[in-house]
């Protein structure tokens, strides 16, 4: 048994029983080992959950990085969509991810930020937009994954929510705000260079 096997089995357990029911006792039983043997690989349950969150993000972490020729607006949208798709691949994926620090992904995050800044997005606005889009995405997926009431139980005057359409609408608003800041800052910078 190695660390990767433990994480893979833990993610399979997550998909079966949900985050609330994932325990080291259940995982040990699933792996056919005694619970203390898990501590050889993970000192605490928190360490295990962090490793699970990192592994669950693999599809997004493996997505191509932006190239200088990419349109930053299209890339920003696709980056958020990729993050959403990845969170939705696992039961309670957003809850697993919430509150984690992507320490293993810092180089990729820096490269994404450099791309935005090189594309003309002011650094502070790029940072805040990436943070806002990330938190917005996690929040949307949290709501989507928490939805348990059958749609037919809703009162007739309550519209049925299309999660993807709602996500896209909010994402467009974030991008619109960022574009305004980028245009305003770019115009100001352009005027300053003329004087």
BATORVO-95830 format. One line per field, with one value per residue: residue number from 0; x, z, y of N, C-alpha, C, CB in turn. Coordinates in nm, 3 decimals, padded with zeros to 5 digits, always signed. Glycine has a CB too. Layout:
REM BATORVO-95830
num <- c(NUM_...)
n.X <- c(X_...)
n.Z <- c(Z_...)
n.Y <- c(Y_...)
ca.X <- c(X_...)
ca.Z <- c(Z_...)
ca.Y <- c(Y_...)
c.X <- c(X_...)
c.Z <- c(Z_...)
c.Y <- c(Y_...)
cb.X <- c(X_...)
cb.Z <- c(Z_...)
cb.Y <- c(Y_...)
***
This chain:
REM BATORVO-95830
num <- c(0_1_2_3_4_5_6_7_8_9_10_11_12_13_14_15_16_17_18_19_20_21_22_23_24_25_26_27_28_29_30_31_32_33_34_35_36_37_38_39_40_41_42_43_44_45_46_47_48_49_50_51_52_53_54_55_56_57_58_59_60_61_62_63_64_65_66_67_68_69_70_71_72_73_74_75_76_77_78_79_80_81_82_83_84_85_86_87_88_89_90_91_92_93_94_95_96_97_98_99_100_101_102_103_104_105_106_107_108_109_110_111_112_113_114_115_116_117_118_119_120_121_122_123_124_125_126_127_128_129_130_131_132_133_134_135_136_137_138_139_140_141_142_143_144_145_146_147_148_149_150_151_152_153_154_155_156_157_158_159_160_161_162_163_164_165_166_167_168_169_170_171_172_173_174_175_176_177_178_179_180_181_182_183_184_185_186_187_188_189_190_191_192_193_194)
n.X <- c(+00.085_+00.063_+00.100_-00.041_-00.228_-00.381_-00.495_-00.640_-00.827_-00.951_-01.074_-01.251_-01.410_-01.516_-01.678_-01.868_-01.984_-01.991_-01.859_-01.906_-01.918_-01.673_-01.413_-01.117_-01.131_-01.325_-01.192_-00.960_-01.073_-01.177_-00.940_-00.838_-00.668_-00.522_-00.632_-00.423_-00.214_-00.260_-00.167_+00.098_+00.124_-00.030_-00.042_-00.259_-00.619_-00.681_-00.452_-00.482_-00.725_-00.638_-00.456_-00.634_-00.793_-00.606_-00.545_-00.798_-00.819_-00.665_-00.752_-00.806_-00.565_-00.404_-00.479_-00.414_-00.180_-00.219_-00.129_+00.080_-00.057_-00.323_-00.655_-00.714_-00.961_-01.125_-00.967_-00.982_-01.254_-01.266_-01.083_-01.216_-01.442_-01.325_-01.232_-01.477_-01.593_-01.414_-01.448_-01.709_-01.678_-01.640_-01.818_-01.930_-01.721_-01.668_-01.691_-01.482_-01.268_-01.290_-01.137_-00.882_-00.530_-00.366_-00.085_+00.079_+00.034_+00.130_+00.322_+00.188_-00.026_+00.110_+00.206_-00.034_-00.121_+00.086_+00.038_-00.213_-00.142_+00.057_-00.107_-00.231_-00.394_-00.431_-00.218_-00.321_-00.599_-00.611_-00.532_-00.741_-00.962_-00.910_-00.920_-01.185_-01.331_-01.258_-01.360_-01.627_-01.687_-01.647_-01.849_-02.082_-02.074_-02.087_-02.352_-02.489_-02.417_-02.527_-02.794_-03.086_-03.359_-03.627_-03.715_-03.986_-04.105_-04.103_-04.273_-04.514_-04.460_-04.188_-03.898_-03.722_-03.388_-03.126_-02.827_-02.584_-02.632_-02.681_-02.431_-02.270_-02.379_-02.316_-02.037_-01.986_-02.052_-01.848_-01.627_-01.697_-01.676_-01.402_-01.301_-01.385_-01.228_-00.979_-00.987_-01.033_-00.802_-00.609_-00.669_-00.613_-00.341_-00.251_-00.310_-00.141_+00.108_+00.107_+00.151)
n.Z <- c(+00.000_-00.096_-00.079_-00.294_-00.359_-00.126_-00.140_-00.380_-00.316_-00.106_-00.241_-00.400_-00.197_-00.101_-00.322_-00.301_-00.039_+00.045_+00.179_+00.455_+00.561_+00.519_+00.672_+00.861_+00.973_+00.816_+00.571_+00.623_+00.667_+00.412_+00.269_+00.381_+00.601_+00.922_+01.107_+01.225_+01.042_+00.833_+00.919_+00.869_+00.615_+00.621_+00.860_+00.987_+00.960_+00.832_+00.674_+00.498_+00.373_+00.244_+00.060_-00.087_-00.196_-00.358_-00.540_-00.653_-00.800_-01.020_-01.301_-01.367_-01.295_-01.483_-01.716_-02.018_-01.998_-02.044_-02.359_-02.505_-02.731_-02.680_-02.621_-02.346_-02.220_-02.315_-02.224_-01.945_-01.894_-01.978_-01.804_-01.558_-01.615_-01.653_-01.395_-01.260_-01.389_-01.301_-01.020_-01.011_-01.084_-00.870_-00.595_-00.357_-00.427_-00.426_-00.153_-00.054_-00.168_-00.074_+00.128_+00.107_+00.040_-00.252_-00.265_-00.416_-00.667_-00.715_-00.900_-01.146_-01.098_-01.073_-01.333_-01.473_-01.370_-01.460_-01.734_-01.752_-01.662_-01.849_-02.066_-02.032_-01.813_-01.510_-01.232_-00.960_-01.006_-01.161_-00.973_-00.782_-00.943_-01.021_-00.770_-00.696_-00.903_-00.858_-00.599_-00.645_-00.824_-00.662_-00.474_-00.637_-00.720_-00.471_-00.398_-00.608_-00.572_-00.325_-00.359_-00.301_-00.300_-00.489_-00.807_-00.865_-00.621_-00.575_-00.534_-00.775_-00.870_-00.843_-01.020_-01.202_-01.150_-01.375_-01.339_-01.483_-01.667_-01.490_-01.364_-01.583_-01.639_-01.408_-01.417_-01.650_-01.562_-01.373_-01.544_-01.707_-01.527_-01.472_-01.725_-01.758_-01.560_-01.663_-01.912_-01.824_-01.669_-01.862_-02.039_-01.876_-01.832_-02.092_-02.140_-01.952_-02.061_-02.280_-02.184)
n.Y <- c(-00.118_+00.216_+00.576_+00.695_+00.495_+00.496_+00.752_+00.734_+00.532_+00.663_+00.875_+00.730_+00.626_+00.867_+00.939_+00.737_+00.759_+01.024_+01.335_+01.380_+01.124_+01.009_+00.852_+00.774_+00.526_+00.391_+00.403_+00.256_+00.004_-00.043_-00.061_-00.286_-00.283_-00.202_+00.078_+00.249_+00.211_+00.381_+00.622_+00.618_+00.715_+00.949_+01.192_+01.310_+01.334_+01.567_+01.608_+01.394_+01.468_+01.701_+01.594_+01.442_+01.646_+01.776_+01.571_+01.535_+01.764_+01.722_+01.699_+01.972_+02.091_+01.980_+02.098_+02.279_+02.548_+02.904_+03.054_+03.308_+03.400_+03.362_+03.490_+03.685_+03.712_+03.503_+03.292_+03.333_+03.279_+03.006_+02.888_+02.912_+02.760_+02.508_+02.460_+02.444_+02.217_+02.023_+02.028_+01.932_+01.669_+01.502_+01.367_+01.593_+01.758_+02.037_+02.099_+01.946_+02.077_+02.342_+02.584_+02.479_+02.512_+02.568_+02.462_+02.295_+02.386_+02.635_+02.735_+02.710_+02.884_+03.126_+03.149_+03.176_+03.421_+03.587_+03.570_+03.703_+03.963_+04.032_+04.041_+04.279_+04.319_+04.485_+04.412_+04.395_+04.385_+04.154_+03.959_+03.984_+03.924_+03.658_+03.537_+03.602_+03.476_+03.211_+03.162_+03.219_+03.013_+02.783_+02.833_+02.824_+02.556_+02.430_+02.494_+02.368_+02.098_+02.056_+02.060_+01.892_+01.863_+01.736_+01.868_+01.874_+01.920_+02.188_+02.504_+02.620_+02.878_+02.913_+02.935_+02.679_+02.622_+02.654_+02.538_+02.555_+02.764_+02.974_+02.987_+03.061_+03.314_+03.465_+03.444_+03.584_+03.839_+03.885_+03.879_+04.096_+04.311_+04.297_+04.348_+04.614_+04.740_+04.686_+04.816_+05.079_+05.126_+05.081_+05.291_+05.510_+05.470_+05.501_+05.771_+05.889_+05.834_+05.998_+06.248)
ca.X <- c(+00.000_+00.138_+00.023_-00.130_-00.337_-00.466_-00.571_-00.735_-00.934_-01.023_-01.161_-01.361_-01.497_-01.586_-01.784_-01.971_-02.054_-01.993_-01.753_-01.942_-01.900_-01.536_-01.338_-00.999_-01.176_-01.388_-01.090_-00.874_-01.151_-01.183_-00.807_-00.802_-00.556_-00.557_-00.638_-00.294_-00.122_-00.285_-00.089_+00.230_+00.116_-00.095_-00.040_-00.392_-00.725_-00.667_-00.349_-00.545_-00.820_-00.561_-00.404_-00.750_-00.832_-00.506_-00.565_-00.925_-00.799_-00.574_-00.795_-00.789_-00.422_-00.340_-00.527_-00.306_-00.161_-00.242_-00.015_+00.074_-00.151_-00.461_-00.730_-00.722_-01.102_-01.166_-00.893_-01.038_-01.379_-01.239_-01.016_-01.321_-01.525_-01.246_-01.234_-01.612_-01.608_-01.333_-01.516_-01.830_-01.646_-01.640_-01.922_-01.881_-01.593_-01.649_-01.666_-01.348_-01.171_-01.304_-01.045_-00.749_-00.431_-00.306_+00.060_+00.142_-00.005_+00.169_+00.389_+00.085_-00.101_+00.197_+00.210_-00.163_-00.120_+00.177_-00.034_-00.312_-00.073_+00.119_-00.216_-00.281_-00.479_-00.351_-00.187_-00.415_-00.729_-00.595_-00.534_-00.875_-01.054_-00.885_-00.973_-01.332_-01.383_-01.239_-01.456_-01.759_-01.702_-01.667_-01.983_-02.183_-02.071_-02.140_-02.498_-02.536_-02.400_-02.610_-02.936_-03.140_-03.505_-03.671_-03.772_-04.133_-04.151_-04.101_-04.399_-04.527_-04.406_-04.042_-03.837_-03.621_-03.258_-03.030_-02.701_-02.480_-02.667_-02.660_-02.286_-02.219_-02.423_-02.233_-01.900_-01.984_-02.051_-01.712_-01.541_-01.735_-01.615_-01.258_-01.276_-01.399_-01.109_-00.865_-01.003_-01.014_-00.661_-00.535_-00.692_-00.539_-00.199_-00.227_-00.311_-00.021_+00.223_+00.102_+00.194)
ca.Z <- c(+00.000_-00.099_-00.060_-00.409_-00.342_-00.017_-00.190_-00.480_-00.244_-00.030_-00.336_-00.434_-00.079_-00.105_-00.424_-00.255_+00.086_+00.072_+00.267_+00.596_+00.604_+00.497_+00.798_+00.849_+01.007_+00.695_+00.468_+00.661_+00.640_+00.266_+00.223_+00.446_+00.692_+01.051_+01.100_+01.248_+00.927_+00.747_+00.972_+00.808_+00.496_+00.654_+01.005_+01.035_+00.860_+00.755_+00.572_+00.400_+00.295_+00.158_-00.050_-00.170_-00.270_-00.462_-00.643_-00.721_-00.889_-01.128_-01.437_-01.386_-01.285_-01.605_-01.832_-02.077_-01.953_-02.154_-02.441_-02.532_-02.840_-02.633_-02.576_-02.201_-02.178_-02.342_-02.133_-01.810_-01.890_-01.989_-01.680_-01.456_-01.656_-01.625_-01.250_-01.226_-01.434_-01.214_-00.890_-01.027_-01.112_-00.745_-00.498_-00.258_-00.475_-00.381_-00.008_-00.035_-00.211_+00.001_+00.239_+00.084_-00.019_-00.362_-00.259_-00.525_-00.794_-00.713_-01.024_-01.249_-01.065_-01.109_-01.480_-01.515_-01.335_-01.554_-01.862_-01.744_-01.653_-01.980_-02.159_-02.006_-01.694_-01.396_-01.142_-00.847_-01.059_-01.202_-00.851_-00.723_-01.034_-01.010_-00.640_-00.701_-00.992_-00.791_-00.489_-00.707_-00.880_-00.550_-00.419_-00.730_-00.715_-00.339_-00.408_-00.702_-00.512_-00.204_-00.397_-00.279_-00.319_-00.627_-00.869_-00.863_-00.490_-00.569_-00.569_-00.919_-00.908_-00.826_-01.143_-01.189_-01.176_-01.463_-01.272_-01.577_-01.720_-01.381_-01.349_-01.696_-01.625_-01.304_-01.467_-01.747_-01.484_-01.319_-01.657_-01.747_-01.431_-01.493_-01.853_-01.732_-01.488_-01.754_-02.010_-01.755_-01.633_-01.988_-02.090_-01.789_-01.860_-02.224_-02.124_-01.878_-02.151_-02.377_-02.121)
ca.Y <- c(+00.000_+00.340_+00.700_+00.713_+00.399_+00.543_+00.868_+00.684_+00.464_+00.764_+00.947_+00.638_+00.625_+00.996_+00.930_+00.644_+00.791_+01.167_+01.384_+01.362_+00.985_+00.962_+00.845_+00.688_+00.390_+00.335_+00.389_+00.142_-00.117_-00.056_-00.102_-00.413_-00.260_-00.143_+00.224_+00.315_+00.202_+00.498_+00.733_+00.611_+00.798_+01.076_+01.209_+01.348_+01.330_+01.691_+01.581_+01.305_+01.548_+01.791_+01.513_+01.407_+01.766_+01.797_+01.467_+01.560_+01.879_+01.683_+01.738_+02.117_+02.120_+01.931_+02.173_+02.359_+02.685_+02.998_+03.092_+03.452_+03.430_+03.345_+03.605_+03.668_+03.701_+03.364_+03.205_+03.352_+03.203_+02.863_+02.847_+02.896_+02.645_+02.388_+02.444_+02.398_+02.078_+01.937_+02.018_+01.852_+01.529_+01.426_+01.396_+01.690_+01.811_+02.175_+02.096_+01.892_+02.179_+02.468_+02.605_+02.423_+02.601_+02.490_+02.480_+02.221_+02.446_+02.776_+02.773_+02.728_+03.005_+03.239_+03.159_+03.230_+03.563_+03.654_+03.579_+03.811_+04.092_+04.054_+04.070_+04.413_+04.327_+04.531_+04.300_+04.386_+04.341_+04.014_+03.879_+03.985_+03.855_+03.514_+03.496_+03.611_+03.371_+03.082_+03.150_+03.213_+02.879_+02.691_+02.859_+02.771_+02.409_+02.392_+02.501_+02.265_+01.966_+02.046_+02.054_+01.758_+01.859_+01.713_+01.988_+01.871_+01.964_+02.333_+02.571_+02.647_+03.009_+02.914_+02.882_+02.575_+02.682_+02.589_+02.570_+02.596_+02.896_+03.070_+03.000_+03.139_+03.454_+03.527_+03.451_+03.695_+03.963_+03.900_+03.916_+04.232_+04.402_+04.295_+04.416_+04.758_+04.784_+04.675_+04.923_+05.206_+05.138_+05.093_+05.427_+05.601_+05.452_+05.556_+05.917_+05.928_+05.825_+06.105_+06.375)
c.X <- c(+00.090_+00.043_-00.081_-00.251_-00.435_-00.554_-00.677_-00.854_-01.018_-01.118_-01.278_-01.461_-01.580_-01.703_-01.899_-02.053_-02.064_-01.891_-01.782_-01.910_-01.762_-01.465_-01.217_-01.035_-01.235_-01.284_-00.999_-00.945_-01.155_-01.051_-00.762_-00.682_-00.609_-00.547_-00.502_-00.198_-00.144_-00.198_+00.057_+00.235_+00.061_-00.105_-00.180_-00.494_-00.719_-00.563_-00.404_-00.641_-00.749_-00.506_-00.518_-00.791_-00.735_-00.524_-00.694_-00.913_-00.711_-00.624_-00.776_-00.641_-00.347_-00.385_-00.414_-00.301_-00.184_-00.114_-00.029_-00.028_-00.297_-00.525_-00.754_-00.865_-01.152_-01.096_-00.951_-01.166_-01.352_-01.169_-01.119_-01.411_-01.454_-01.246_-01.370_-01.631_-01.533_-01.399_-01.638_-01.802_-01.651_-01.758_-01.861_-01.745_-01.565_-01.621_-01.527_-01.245_-01.173_-01.206_-00.906_-00.659_-00.358_-00.155_+00.132_+00.119_+00.043_+00.239_+00.288_+00.005_-00.018_+00.201_+00.078_-00.169_-00.030_+00.111_-00.133_-00.245_-00.007_+00.014_-00.279_-00.372_-00.391_-00.336_-00.288_-00.551_-00.723_-00.601_-00.675_-00.975_-01.034_-00.940_-01.126_-01.390_-01.369_-01.340_-01.599_-01.786_-01.726_-01.806_-02.094_-02.190_-02.121_-02.292_-02.553_-02.527_-02.485_-02.758_-02.987_-03.289_-03.539_-03.739_-03.925_-04.191_-04.155_-04.239_-04.398_-04.462_-04.255_-03.979_-03.733_-03.488_-03.175_-02.892_-02.594_-02.507_-02.644_-02.511_-02.230_-02.258_-02.339_-02.089_-01.885_-01.981_-01.912_-01.618_-01.570_-01.673_-01.465_-01.222_-01.286_-01.276_-00.987_-00.869_-00.976_-00.867_-00.576_-00.549_-00.613_-00.390_-00.163_-00.220_-00.185_+00.102_+00.224_+00.153_+00.340)
c.Z <- c(+00.000_-00.087_-00.171_-00.400_-00.235_-00.067_-00.291_-00.413_-00.162_-00.120_-00.381_-00.319_-00.073_-00.203_-00.379_-00.138_+00.116_+00.178_+00.414_+00.648_+00.576_+00.633_+00.777_+00.883_+00.884_+00.586_+00.498_+00.632_+00.491_+00.210_+00.283_+00.537_+00.825_+01.038_+01.125_+01.129_+00.828_+00.790_+00.925_+00.687_+00.525_+00.805_+01.062_+00.922_+00.773_+00.644_+00.461_+00.311_+00.200_+00.036_-00.144_-00.256_-00.384_-00.575_-00.721_-00.821_-01.011_-01.268_-01.464_-01.385_-01.410_-01.731_-01.888_-02.019_-02.072_-02.231_-02.472_-02.640_-02.795_-02.597_-02.427_-02.154_-02.198_-02.248_-01.992_-01.795_-01.888_-01.864_-01.570_-01.489_-01.626_-01.475_-01.207_-01.265_-01.342_-01.077_-00.898_-01.052_-00.988_-00.659_-00.390_-00.297_-00.427_-00.231_+00.022_-00.065_-00.123_+00.118_+00.220_+00.025_-00.126_-00.369_-00.372_-00.661_-00.805_-00.841_-01.136_-01.224_-01.103_-01.261_-01.535_-01.487_-01.430_-01.689_-01.859_-01.743_-01.786_-02.085_-02.134_-01.887_-01.579_-01.292_-01.028_-00.894_-01.104_-01.080_-00.794_-00.812_-01.028_-00.878_-00.643_-00.787_-00.927_-00.680_-00.541_-00.759_-00.769_-00.491_-00.507_-00.722_-00.579_-00.343_-00.496_-00.640_-00.387_-00.237_-00.386_-00.308_-00.465_-00.682_-00.865_-00.727_-00.476_-00.598_-00.716_-00.960_-00.885_-00.951_-01.112_-01.232_-01.269_-01.410_-01.369_-01.633_-01.613_-01.359_-01.459_-01.685_-01.521_-01.348_-01.567_-01.674_-01.424_-01.430_-01.704_-01.656_-01.450_-01.622_-01.835_-01.660_-01.579_-01.856_-01.944_-01.720_-01.757_-02.046_-02.008_-01.818_-01.994_-02.216_-02.053_-01.966_-02.252_-02.318_-02.095)
c.Y <- c(+00.125_+00.459_+00.720_+00.619_+00.445_+00.658_+00.823_+00.617_+00.562_+00.843_+00.859_+00.629_+00.754_+00.989_+00.840_+00.698_+00.940_+01.206_+01.362_+01.223_+00.928_+00.966_+00.755_+00.544_+00.322_+00.310_+00.270_+00.010_-00.145_-00.108_-00.235_-00.400_-00.208_+00.009_+00.292_+00.309_+00.317_+00.615_+00.729_+00.705_+00.938_+01.089_+01.235_+01.332_+01.454_+01.673_+01.493_+01.385_+01.644_+01.715_+01.471_+01.527_+01.792_+01.696_+01.490_+01.674_+01.846_+01.721_+01.888_+02.153_+02.075_+02.003_+02.258_+02.500_+02.779_+03.026_+03.241_+03.490_+03.420_+03.479_+03.588_+03.651_+03.558_+03.268_+03.213_+03.272_+03.053_+02.810_+02.823_+02.778_+02.513_+02.357_+02.389_+02.251_+01.982_+01.920_+01.927_+01.704_+01.441_+01.465_+01.487_+01.750_+01.953_+02.180_+02.044_+02.000_+02.304_+02.474_+02.546_+02.530_+02.522_+02.505_+02.407_+02.284_+02.592_+02.820_+02.797_+02.856_+03.128_+03.257_+03.214_+03.380_+03.641_+03.671_+03.694_+03.949_+04.127_+04.090_+04.207_+04.428_+04.377_+04.420_+04.285_+04.334_+04.195_+03.922_+03.869_+03.911_+03.704_+03.461_+03.496_+03.500_+03.234_+03.061_+03.144_+03.072_+02.777_+02.709_+02.804_+02.620_+02.359_+02.389_+02.389_+02.126_+01.947_+02.032_+01.911_+01.748_+01.833_+01.839_+01.991_+01.914_+02.116_+02.391_+02.611_+02.779_+03.022_+02.854_+02.775_+02.637_+02.594_+02.630_+02.619_+02.736_+03.003_+03.094_+03.088_+03.286_+03.527_+03.543_+03.565_+03.829_+03.989_+03.945_+04.059_+04.336_+04.410_+04.369_+04.568_+04.812_+04.784_+04.789_+05.057_+05.229_+05.155_+05.233_+05.527_+05.592_+05.515_+05.709_+05.964_+05.927_+05.939_+06.236_+06.379)
cb.X <- c(-00.097_+00.222_+00.118_-00.054_-00.282_-00.380_-00.476_-00.667_-00.877_-00.925_-01.081_-01.305_-01.413_-01.489_-01.726_-01.907_-01.986_-02.131_-01.732_-02.089_-02.002_-01.461_-01.428_-00.885_-01.279_-01.498_-01.006_-00.836_-01.294_-01.217_-00.705_-00.774_-00.453_-00.464_-00.738_-00.228_-00.140_-00.433_-00.094_+00.265_+00.029_-00.236_+00.052_-00.391_-00.864_-00.626_-00.225_-00.620_-00.913_-00.446_-00.331_-00.868_-00.838_-00.365_-00.566_-01.034_-00.737_-00.549_-00.942_-00.865_-00.363_-00.366_-00.650_-00.323_-00.018_-00.301_-00.007_+00.211_-00.126_-00.465_-00.865_-00.658_-01.191_-01.137_-00.744_-01.064_-01.468_-01.155_-00.913_-01.404_-01.559_-01.102_-01.204_-01.719_-01.557_-01.192_-01.558_-01.912_-01.510_-01.509_-01.982_-01.871_-01.589_-01.772_-01.771_-01.325_-01.199_-01.449_-01.103_-00.756_-00.332_-00.367_+00.113_+00.092_-00.157_+00.259_+00.489_-00.010_-00.137_+00.340_+00.240_-00.279_-00.072_+00.308_-00.106_-00.399_+00.032_+00.198_-00.324_-00.351_-00.546_-00.416_-00.048_-00.432_-00.773_-00.462_-00.439_-00.921_-01.034_-00.733_-00.921_-01.375_-01.309_-01.099_-01.441_-01.769_-01.578_-01.558_-02.004_-02.152_-01.929_-02.091_-02.541_-02.453_-02.255_-02.589_-02.956_-03.112_-03.569_-03.766_-03.725_-04.183_-04.063_-03.998_-04.421_-04.672_-04.477_-03.998_-03.773_-03.657_-03.182_-03.050_-02.650_-02.469_-02.814_-02.726_-02.219_-02.272_-02.573_-02.238_-01.859_-02.106_-02.156_-01.661_-01.560_-01.886_-01.646_-01.205_-01.376_-01.525_-01.084_-00.865_-01.144_-01.099_-00.615_-00.583_-00.842_-00.568_-00.162_-00.338_-00.435_-00.001_+00.223_-00.040_+00.122)
cb.Z <- c(+00.124_-00.229_-00.054_-00.540_-00.306_+00.104_-00.254_-00.576_-00.152_+00.040_-00.458_-00.468_+00.049_-00.144_-00.555_-00.215_+00.198_+00.115_+00.242_+00.617_+00.537_+00.389_+00.916_+00.941_+01.122_+00.643_+00.457_+00.810_+00.696_+00.201_+00.257_+00.342_+00.630_+01.166_+01.200_+01.368_+00.854_+00.752_+01.123_+00.765_+00.392_+00.589_+01.043_+01.088_+00.927_+00.848_+00.636_+00.469_+00.389_+00.237_+00.004_-00.081_-00.176_-00.404_-00.578_-00.619_-00.812_-01.122_-01.456_-01.276_-01.161_-01.620_-01.794_-02.229_-01.893_-02.102_-02.573_-02.573_-02.956_-02.512_-02.655_-02.130_-02.258_-02.488_-02.132_-01.782_-02.010_-02.112_-01.635_-01.444_-01.806_-01.676_-01.180_-01.297_-01.580_-01.197_-00.840_-01.141_-01.174_-00.669_-00.434_-00.121_-00.624_-00.415_+00.063_-00.125_-00.355_+00.052_+00.361_-00.010_+00.088_-00.494_-00.126_-00.526_-00.810_-00.596_-01.066_-01.252_-00.913_-01.056_-01.543_-01.442_-01.190_-01.570_-01.892_-01.618_-01.539_-02.025_-02.148_-02.124_-01.660_-01.333_-01.085_-00.780_-01.177_-01.277_-00.746_-00.700_-01.179_-01.021_-00.529_-00.756_-01.127_-00.734_-00.392_-00.823_-00.961_-00.441_-00.401_-00.875_-00.743_-00.230_-00.463_-00.831_-00.479_-00.117_-00.541_-00.139_-00.273_-00.634_-01.013_-00.898_-00.383_-00.668_-00.479_-00.958_-00.830_-00.697_-01.223_-01.276_-01.044_-01.616_-01.198_-01.692_-01.768_-01.250_-01.351_-01.829_-01.585_-01.178_-01.532_-01.841_-01.372_-01.256_-01.774_-01.748_-01.290_-01.498_-01.961_-01.648_-01.366_-01.826_-02.072_-01.627_-01.554_-02.089_-02.088_-01.641_-01.860_-02.322_-02.047_-01.759_-02.224_-02.430_-01.992)
cb.Y <- c(-00.001_+00.351_+00.821_+00.688_+00.259_+00.589_+00.972_+00.585_+00.356_+00.860_+00.994_+00.497_+00.609_+01.110_+00.877_+00.514_+00.723_+01.211_+01.531_+01.391_+00.899_+01.051_+00.791_+00.738_+00.393_+00.429_+00.518_+00.151_-00.103_+00.079_+00.006_-00.517_-00.161_-00.197_+00.274_+00.253_+00.068_+00.538_+00.733_+00.466_+00.730_+01.087_+01.323_+01.494_+01.318_+01.808_+01.514_+01.190_+01.627_+01.857_+01.387_+01.362_+01.888_+01.788_+01.328_+01.592_+01.994_+01.535_+01.701_+02.195_+02.051_+01.786_+02.262_+02.367_+02.705_+03.129_+03.007_+03.502_+03.336_+03.252_+03.621_+03.786_+03.801_+03.326_+03.242_+03.502_+03.240_+02.833_+02.954_+03.025_+02.653_+02.404_+02.579_+02.486_+02.062_+01.996_+02.156_+01.907_+01.519_+01.448_+01.263_+01.624_+01.808_+02.260_+02.010_+01.769_+02.218_+02.484_+02.548_+02.299_+02.658_+02.533_+02.433_+02.080_+02.440_+02.801_+02.664_+02.606_+03.008_+03.217_+03.021_+03.156_+03.582_+03.574_+03.446_+03.794_+04.089_+03.929_+03.962_+04.461_+04.187_+04.657_+04.319_+04.525_+04.431_+03.994_+03.938_+04.128_+03.905_+03.483_+03.589_+03.749_+03.373_+03.073_+03.268_+03.317_+02.841_+02.713_+03.007_+02.815_+02.357_+02.490_+02.637_+02.269_+01.943_+02.168_+02.107_+01.714_+01.991_+01.591_+01.997_+01.730_+01.906_+02.389_+02.697_+02.648_+03.116_+02.835_+02.997_+02.447_+02.706_+02.630_+02.449_+02.496_+02.897_+03.019_+02.861_+03.081_+03.459_+03.445_+03.317_+03.688_+03.957_+03.767_+03.817_+04.247_+04.360_+04.150_+04.369_+04.786_+04.695_+04.538_+04.920_+05.211_+05.016_+04.990_+05.462_+05.569_+05.302_+05.512_+05.961_+05.836_+05.690_+06.123_+06.398)
***
